[in-house]
Amino acid sequence: MTQSLLDPAQPVGEFDHLERLLDAAPHLMNQLNTDRYAAELASGIEAVVQTFTTTNAPFTGRTPADVSVAIDHVDLDSPLHNTRDALTELQDVYLRDAVYFHHPRYTAHLNCPVVIPALLGETILTAVNSSLDTWDQSAGATLIERALITWTADRLGLGPDADGVFTSGGSQSNLQALLMARSHAGATSSNTPTTTATAPLATLRIFASDAAHFSVQKSARLLGLSEDAVVVVPTDANRRMRPDALSAALEAAVRDGLAPMAVVATAGTTDFGSIDPLSEIAALCGQYKTWMHVDAAYGGGLITSLRHRNRLSGIEHADSVTVDYHKTFFQPVSSSAVLVKDARMLGHVTHYADYLNPRGEVLPNQVNKSLQTTRRFDALKLWLTLRIMGADGIGAMLDEVIALATQFGAEIDATDDFELAAPPQLSTLVFRYTPKTKLTVTQDAIRKAIFASGEAVVAGTVVDGEQFLKFTLLNPDTSARDLRAILDLIRRTAAQLEQRGVQA
Ligand SMILES: *Cc1c(COP(=O)(O)O)cnc(C)c1O
């Protein structure tokens, strides 16, 4: 029998040493502690069930000052040594005052209620704790992630040479896509004197619409591009990038000696859900030999839609695509991917480390494709979702919220005291309260007062310098009746605020 190197007296394969370990580390997850694991997770699930069954509003409306009282009260150096007490305390410090996305009157940001198969996946992936950087830390998890990348790329129509990798979110996916585009443009800077130069860093330009996500600007800054690297292309009345304006902007840039590095088309803008004209943009990218990135963080879910899949047509021409599973695939945070048409482009982020992924190793090491090193096995959530519900199950829920947005958009349009900023396009509605008698309070003041009431959560945004309110609909459990109730809440809240303003 082999002897353990750690304790030469102890034969390997017997559990005595683990029993001693249990005394030293009673909370460690291992084969002797599975009863504790099962019991404690069950009590955590019980706490969540309790909260979900007794919560009747999306939020309690408590302020940061209110909530901090309970948190400040906790002495992190005085452990409770008891799971039940810790869970009881968690009610005060977190669960009671959390914001609940599953509630039908949560209509603010791009947060989705999550599906149970994904929660099952979350439980399993954290217990096994695979890390997706190298094969020797993940094994089959690597192949599952790869299968889901292939599945996504196939549905996007990216072709046989496509690849990609899971990321922490759309912002990271956009950053990685633009990093690849920058390297592909062969940019040089004073720090990278050895790159085969084609375009100096300062001349690179990214073209994105005025409705594109701010992570494009942030990525440009992180990539060391110049302050004015992002050329903002105007949109039409539906908030879609105008191809004629893009064409003019590309032409002007080239005339000025600048180098178009990428065009970022958005498939589902954060505020309006608008989908840029992808085929026309692809043609311009071809003409100017420019990288086409499609930010489908929001609209990517349409690849599962039974009714609206064709809205993504043209996306198959993209050099890279961002898809956020934690938005329109009903997955828990975090779960996203960046995909590329040509797998070799992922090589722009490869770095070989002797200890981890040495050059020439034949094993599938996902770290070669990722900005991250240690990385969660988020793909398992989508895997179990597809295996249990199927893609059509996701698509049906998405179709439901798109239908609600369309229907309720028409309803808002028919009122005489609310107006829409643009026709509904995916599952958001941007609107404002415009009663006959001129409002003396701002849309933002109404939104904040509603948040403080906890009765509903509504988003706010600014359109052409004016404040608007926004519904982001991702909950198939939200009905037109809920939205009507929120409109009434807006009317009542505005009246109360005006009354208080008069008294003050
Ligand atoms: C949400 C969003 C992002 C950012 O994604 P995160 O997952 O929040 O980092 C990027 N682009 C668009 C269009 C988005 O809606």
The ligand as an SDF file (V2000), in Angstrom:
LIG
                    3D

 15 15  0  0  0  0  0  0  0  0999 V2000
  -26.2650   45.1240  -20.6070 C   0  0  0  0  0  0  0  0  0  0  0  0
  -25.5500   45.5520  -21.8220 C   0  0  0  0  0  0  0  0  0  0  0  0
  -24.1530   45.5210  -21.8830 C   0  0  0  0  0  0  0  0  0  0  0  0
  -23.3080   45.2420  -20.6750 C   0  0  0  0  0  0  0  0  0  0  0  0
  -23.4400   43.9470  -20.2370 O   0  0  0  0  0  0  0  0  0  0  0  0
  -23.0810   43.5200  -18.7260 P   0  0  0  0  0  0  0  0  0  0  0  0
  -23.4130   42.0880  -18.7220 O   0  0  0  0  0  0  0  0  0  0  0  0
  -23.9500   44.3610  -17.8420 O   0  0  0  0  0  0  0  0  0  0  0  0
  -21.6270   43.8260  -18.5220 O   0  0  0  0  0  0  0  0  0  0  0  0
  -23.5510   45.8000  -23.0900 C   0  0  0  0  0  0  0  0  0  0  0  0
  -24.2890   46.1340  -24.1760 N   0  0  0  0  0  0  0  0  0  0  0  0
  -25.6280   46.1960  -24.1480 C   0  0  0  0  0  0  0  0  0  0  0  0
  -26.3820   46.5760  -25.3800 C   0  0  0  0  0  0  0  0  0  0  0  0
  -26.3070   45.9160  -22.9580 C   0  0  0  0  0  0  0  0  0  0  0  0
  -27.6450   46.0180  -22.9100 O   0  0  0  0  0  0  0  0  0  0  0  0
  1  2  1  0
  2  3  1  0
  2 14  2  0
  3  4  1  0
  3 10  2  0
  4  5  1  0
  5  6  1  0
  6  7  2  0
  6  8  1  0
  6  9  1  0
 10 11  1  0
 11 12  2  0
 12 13  1  0
 12 14  1  0
 14 15  1  0
M  END
$$$$
